[in-house]
Amino acid sequence: MLQIFRKFNLVIIAIVILGGCASKPPAAISKIPPENPSLTKVRLDIDSFIGTEVRWGGVISKVENKASHTWIELVRHKLRENGKPRTNDRSDGRFIASFEGFVDPVVYEVGRPLTVVGTIEAKTERPIGEYDYLFPIVTVEGSYLWKAAAEYRDPYYASPYWYYDLRFYHPRPYHHHHHRYH
């Protein structure tokens, strides 16, 4: 009985350890600042948060390469335990991640999730459509570009076995028609 109990405890410990590894954030974004204020709170008074460290993430909405740095505009989302943005969650606004040097917009493409660790250094007002929006600017110290979300594929319409695809034989559901003869 004691051996079964020990094996059970060993299995539980292994699950806890391996489960913890699965949710560990990548090294570049593992630092969680002690304060880490929300974007909603920061946008109320950006000046009072200048110099504050944050770990924020979201979905890329724009990439602008300038002479010595790159601004990446992000639609911010809350982060999971591993630091990945919850893109199916509501956004609490936008911010600009300022990277030193050139960032390739083909790699950092619009729609990809990105998490950054950095310091709020400034603010800028820019239009989103006809609305003037106030963006906090975060100077990036560490970042992680997540893989793009896989597109949903309907297994019927994306079948690799097209020669077995019954659509060619029955383009719509086959219905038996019962006719009454009088």
C-alpha positions in Angstrom: 0.0 0.0 0.0 2.9 2.4 0.9 4.5 1.8 -2.5 1.3 2.7 -4.3 1.0 5.9 -2.3 4.7 6.8 -3.1 4.1 6.2 -6.9 0.9 8.2 -6.8 2.8 11.1 -5.1 5.6 10.8 -7.6 3.1 11.1 -10.5 1.4 14.1 -8.9 4.8 15.8 -8.5 5.8 15.1 -12.1 2.5 16.5 -13.3 2.9 19.7 -11.3 6.5 20.2 -12.5 5.8 19.5 -16.1 2.6 21.6 -16.0 4.7 24.5 -14.6 7.2 24.2 -17.5 4.4 24.4 -20.1 3.3 27.8 -18.9 6.7 29.3 -18.4 7.2 32.5 -20.5 10.1 32.8 -22.9 13.3 34.2 -21.3 13.1 37.6 -23.2 9.8 38.4 -21.6 10.0 36.5 -18.3 10.6 39.6 -16.2 7.3 40.8 -14.8 7.8 44.4 -13.4 6.6 44.8 -9.8 4.0 47.4 -10.6 3.0 46.5 -14.2 0.1 48.9 -14.4 -2.8 48.4 -16.9 -2.9 50.4 -20.1 -6.3 51.8 -19.1 -4.7 53.2 -15.9 -1.6 54.6 -17.7 -3.7 56.3 -20.5 -5.5 58.4 -17.8 -2.2 60.2 -17.0 0.7 58.9 -19.1 3.1 61.6 -17.7 2.9 60.2 -14.2 3.9 56.7 -15.5 7.0 57.9 -17.4 9.9 55.6 -16.3 7.6 52.8 -15.2 8.4 49.3 -16.4 5.7 47.2 -18.0 5.2 43.8 -19.6 2.4 44.3 -22.2 1.4 42.5 -25.3 -1.1 42.5 -28.1 -1.7 42.2 -31.8 0.4 44.2 -34.2 -1.6 46.8 -36.1 1.1 48.9 -37.7 4.9 48.9 -38.2 6.8 52.1 -38.9 10.5 52.1 -39.6 12.2 55.4 -38.8 15.8 56.5 -39.3 17.2 55.0 -36.1 14.3 53.0 -34.6 11.0 51.3 -35.3 7.6 51.9 -33.9 5.2 49.0 -33.7 1.7 49.9 -32.8 -0.1 47.2 -30.8 -3.7 46.6 -29.9 -3.2 45.5 -26.3 -4.7 42.4 -24.8 -4.3 40.8 -21.4 -1.5 38.2 -21.1 -1.7 34.5 -20.3 0.6 33.0 -17.7 3.2 32.3 -20.3 3.1 35.9 -21.5 1.2 35.3 -24.8 -1.6 37.8 -25.5 -5.2 36.5 -25.1 -6.2 37.7 -28.6 -9.8 36.5 -28.2 -10.1 38.8 -25.2 -11.2 42.4 -25.3 -8.6 45.1 -25.8 -8.0 47.9 -23.4 -6.4 50.2 -25.9 -3.3 50.7 -28.0 0.4 51.5 -27.3 3.6 51.9 -29.3 6.6 49.6 -28.8 9.8 51.4 -29.7 12.5 49.1 -31.0 16.1 50.3 -31.6 17.1 49.9 -35.2 15.3 48.3 -38.1 12.4 45.8 -37.6 11.3 43.9 -40.7 7.6 44.5 -41.3 7.4 41.2 -43.3 8.4 39.3 -40.1 6.6 41.5 -37.7 3.4 41.5 -39.8 0.1 43.0 -39.0 -2.1 40.6 -37.0 0.7 38.7 -35.2 0.8 38.6 -31.4 3.8 40.3 -29.7 4.8 40.7 -26.1 7.3 43.3 -24.9 9.0 44.2 -21.7 10.2 47.8 -21.4 9.8 51.2 -19.9 7.2 53.9 -20.6 9.4 56.7 -22.0 7.0 59.2 -23.7 3.6 59.7 -25.3 2.4 60.7 -28.7 -0.9 61.7 -30.2 -1.8 60.2 -33.6 -5.0 59.6 -35.5 -6.8 56.4 -35.8 -9.1 57.2 -38.6 -10.4 60.6 -37.7 -10.0 60.1 -33.9 -6.9 61.6 -32.2 -5.5 58.9 -29.9 -2.9 59.3 -27.2 -0.4 56.5 -27.2 2.1 55.7 -24.5 5.5 54.8 -26.0 7.3 51.8 -24.5 11.1 51.5 -25.1 11.6 47.8 -25.6 14.2 45.9 -23.6 12.9 42.4 -24.4 10.3 41.0 -26.8 8.8 37.8 -28.1 7.0 37.5 -31.4 4.5 34.7 -31.2 3.6 32.4 -34.1 0.6 33.6 -36.1 -2.7 31.8 -35.1 -3.4 28.9 -37.4 -6.2 29.4 -39.7 -9.3 27.2 -39.2 -9.6 24.7 -41.9 -12.8 22.8 -42.5 -11.6 19.2 -43.0 -14.3 18.5 -45.6 -13.4 21.4 -47.9 -9.7 21.2 -47.3 -9.4 17.5 -47.9 -6.0 16.4 -49.3 -7.7 13.4 -50.7 -9.6 15.2 -53.4 -10.1 12.2 -55.5 -12.2 10.7 -52.7 -14.2 13.8 -52.2 -17.8 13.0 -52.6 -18.8 16.6 -53.5 -18.0 15.7 -57.1 -20.6 12.9 -57.0 -23.2 14.6 -54.7 -22.9 18.3 -54.9 -25.7 18.7 -52.4 -27.5 16.5 -49.9 -29.5 13.8 -51.6 -33.1 13.8 -50.6 -35.6 11.1 -51.3 -38.8 12.6 -52.8 -41.9 10.7 -52.0 -44.6 11.3 -54.6 -48.2 10.5 -54.0 -50.0 9.1 -56.8 -53.8 9.6 -56.8 
